[in-house]
């Protein structure tokens, strides 16, 4: 026997089902359409932001070549505030810090670089900014602070990982120790940097040579012990 005796009963059943469920169906379809529209709008907006930021960054790099420092700083500020979601904001920060340093504003350059290191989405740009900030801190005679900072990075504190930049960090730590007068710790850091392939080994070797020969205790710790030969 059919589930419904007449076509009228089937029609009435469909009408009742639609009356009971139409609102939720329409609401669900509306949400789906809004989600699709919002996603497409966000993609279009992101693309437009990137295109505009790229154009501004090209203007910034040209202004830097032309040594128009005021223009560089103004365009960097625009990228930082209006286009912070694009990768060009971090690149502009590096250019801004370079200009600040050239103007003699070392403290301002350090602040800018440390902000890039904290905010940049790209891990390599973070390390580049952090290393440049550490170099400026060395120039500002903040030697112990540099050592402490690099120690925390190499020990991967706070979620940091030096990765392929570890050689540059070790070399900077060696510079800081040398300036602090601790030649043996400087030697250890330079030797650690030499074990990587990311730096010019000739420069590191020159720095090692400049430290002079290691003291006896250090040499005995780093050189292999002699082996007694049985007769």
ChimeraX attribute file (.defattr): number of C-alpha atoms within 10 A of each C-alpha:
attribute: neighborCount
match mode: 1-to-1
recipient: residues
	/A:1	4
	/A:2	5
	/A:3	7
	/A:4	11
	/A:5	9
	/A:6	9
	/A:7	9
	/A:8	10
	/A:9	12
	/A:10	13
	/A:11	12
	/A:12	11
	/A:13	13
	/A:14	12
	/A:15	13
	/A:16	12
	/A:17	11
	/A:18	13
	/A:19	10
	/A:20	11
	/A:21	11
	/A:22	13
	/A:23	11
	/A:24	11
	/A:25	12
	/A:26	11
	/A:27	11
	/A:28	12
	/A:29	12
	/A:30	12
	/A:31	12
	/A:32	12
	/A:33	12
	/A:34	12
	/A:35	12
	/A:36	12
	/A:37	12
	/A:38	12
	/A:39	12
	/A:40	12
	/A:41	12
	/A:42	12
	/A:43	12
	/A:44	12
	/A:45	12
	/A:46	15
	/A:47	13
	/A:48	12
	/A:49	16
	/A:50	17
	/A:51	13
	/A:52	15
	/A:53	25
	/A:54	18
	/A:55	11
	/A:56	19
	/A:57	22
	/A:58	14
	/A:59	15
	/A:60	24
	/A:61	18
	/A:62	14
	/A:63	17
	/A:64	19
	/A:65	11
	/A:66	11
	/A:67	12
	/A:68	14
	/A:69	18
	/A:70	12
	/A:71	17
	/A:72	25
	/A:73	21
	/A:74	13
	/A:75	22
	/A:76	25
	/A:77	17
	/A:78	17
	/A:79	26
	/A:80	20
	/A:81	10
	/A:82	12
	/A:83	21
	/A:84	17
	/A:85	18
	/A:86	21
	/A:87	17
	/A:88	23
	/A:89	26
	/A:90	28
	/A:91	19
	/A:92	26
	/A:93	25
	/A:94	22
	/A:95	22
	/A:96	25
	/A:97	27
	/A:98	19
	/A:99	21
	/A:100	20
	/A:101	16
	/A:102	12
	/A:103	11
	/A:104	10
	/A:105	13
	/A:106	20
	/A:107	16
	/A:108	14
	/A:109	25
	/A:110	23
	/A:111	13
	/A:112	22
	/A:113	29
	/A:114	22
	/A:115	16
	/A:116	26
	/A:117	25
	/A:118	14
	/A:119	16
	/A:120	23
	/A:121	14
	/A:122	12
	/A:123	15
	/A:124	15
	/A:125	18
	/A:126	19
	/A:127	26
	/A:128	17
	/A:129	24
	/A:130	22
	/A:131	21
	/A:132	19
	/A:133	23
	/A:134	26
	/A:135	18
	/A:136	19
	/A:137	19
	/A:138	20
	/A:139	12
	/A:140	11
	/A:141	14
	/A:142	16
	/A:143	22
	/A:144	16
	/A:145	14
	/A:146	23
	/A:147	22
	/A:148	11
	/A:149	16
	/A:150	21
	/A:151	15
	/A:152	15
	/A:153	18
	/A:154	16
	/A:155	12
	/A:156	13
	/A:157	11
	/A:158	8
	/A:159	8
	/A:160	13
	/A:161	16
	/A:162	19
	/A:163	13
	/A:164	13
	/A:165	18
	/A:166	19
	/A:167	22
	/A:168	21
	/A:169	27
	/A:170	25
	/A:171	24
	/A:172	24
	/A:173	29
	/A:174	28
	/A:175	25
	/A:176	28
	/A:177	22
	/A:178	19
	/A:179	16
	/A:180	16
	/A:181	11
	/A:182	14
	/A:183	21
	/A:184	18
	/A:185	18
	/A:186	25
	/A:187	26
	/A:188	19
	/A:189	23
	/A:190	25
	/A:191	19
	/A:192	17
	/A:193	25
	/A:194	21
	/A:195	11
	/A:196	16
	/A:197	10
	/A:198	13
	/A:199	15
	/A:200	11
	/A:201	16
	/A:202	10
	/A:203	12
	/A:204	18
	/A:205	14
	/A:206	10
	/A:207	18
	/A:208	20
	/A:209	12
	/A:210	10
	/A:211	15
	/A:212	10
	/A:213	12
	/A:214	15
	/A:215	10
	/A:216	8
	/A:217	8
	/A:218	14
	/A:219	12
	/A:220	11
	/A:221	9
	/A:222	10
	/A:223	8
	/A:224	8
	/A:225	8
	/A:226	6
	/A:227	6
	/A:228	6
	/A:229	5
	/A:230	4
	/A:231	3
